[in-house]
Amino acid sequence: MSKYNWAKKIDLARFSPRERVIMVVTATAVAVFLLVYIYLPAHRQVLALAQEHEQLKQELVGLERQFDEAQKISQQMKGLKRSQSSEPVQLARPYGQSLSLILEELNRLAGATAIDFLSVRPEKVEERGTIQAQSVLIDLRSTFKSMGRYLQMLENLPRRIHIQNLKVEADPSEASHVLIHLYLTVYLEKG
């Protein structure tokens, strides 16, 4: 005798049409309840966890890159400690990519701090051994507080950017904003 014989013994014909409708409605209500209150929230949670997992993987890759750079800087500092020479050691590495990608990164940082890029003008390029020093004049428009956050972000970049000159003046069109003329040098690897 099978353990599912009880299902075969149920005779729906003995129920009245009203009772059958009630059974179908009840079964449908239970199915909807299970779908809405059990399955869908669990499904949303699984999707959110999968998305968070992907973001964490991307952050981990970024942290691994930062760790590698930190190890290189640490090695440079150990070398500086060992060699008591007067020759300066370059701690911040130059950019290995094109100027357009660097300017795109600067624009992204400006967007994160609500700063408007008005114009970008690349200036002269100086050759310094294995490094090219590219001067750039950037005109920005922002609040004074946003300007401070942007300069802090530039200062904390792991690559070499040197601010040569910074000129701040009042924006004649809006009193709460300032116009910033930023003259900086970006160091690029020759390649």
Residue pairs with C-beta under 8 A, 6 or more apart in sequence:
12 20
15 23
66 158
69 93
69 158
72 93
73 91
76 89
76 90
76 91
77 89
77 91
79 89
80 89
90 160
92 158
92 159
92 160
93 158
93 159
93 160
94 131
94 159
94 160
94 187
94 188
94 189
95 101
95 102
95 159
95 160
95 186
95 187
95 188
95 189
96 188
96 189
96 191
97 188
98 188
99 122
99 134
99 136
99 186
99 188
102 159
102 186
102 188
103 120
103 136
106 138
106 154
107 117
109 150
109 153
109 154
110 116
110 117
110 140
110 142
110 150
112 153
113 142
113 146
113 149
113 150
113 153
114 142
114 143
114 146
115 140
115 141
115 142
115 146
115 147
115 150
116 140
116 141
116 142
117 138
117 139
117 140
118 139
118 140
118 141
118 179
119 138
119 139
120 136
120 137
120 138
120 139
121 136
121 137
121 138
122 134
122 135
122 136
123 134
123 135
123 136
123 137
124 135
125 132
125 133
125 134
125 135
126 132
126 133
126 135
127 133
127 190
130 189
130 190
131 187
131 188
131 189
131 190
132 187
132 188
132 189
132 190
133 185
133 186
133 187
133 188
134 185
134 186
134 187
134 188
135 164
135 183
135 184
135 185
136 183
136 184
136 185
136 186
137 181
137 182
137 183
138 180
138 181
138 182
138 183
138 184
139 179
139 180
139 181
139 182
140 147
140 150
140 179
140 180
140 182
141 171
141 177
141 178
141 179
141 180
142 150
142 177
142 178
142 180
143 176
143 177
143 178
144 168
144 178
147 168
147 178
147 180
151 163
151 166
154 161
154 163
154 184
159 187
160 186
160 187
161 184
161 185
161 186
161 187
162 184
162 185
162 187
163 182
163 183
163 184
164 183
164 184
164 185
165 181
165 182
165 183
166 180
166 181
166 182
166 183
167 180
167 181
168 178
168 179
168 180
168 181
169 178
169 179
169 181
170 178
170 179
171 177
171 178
171 179
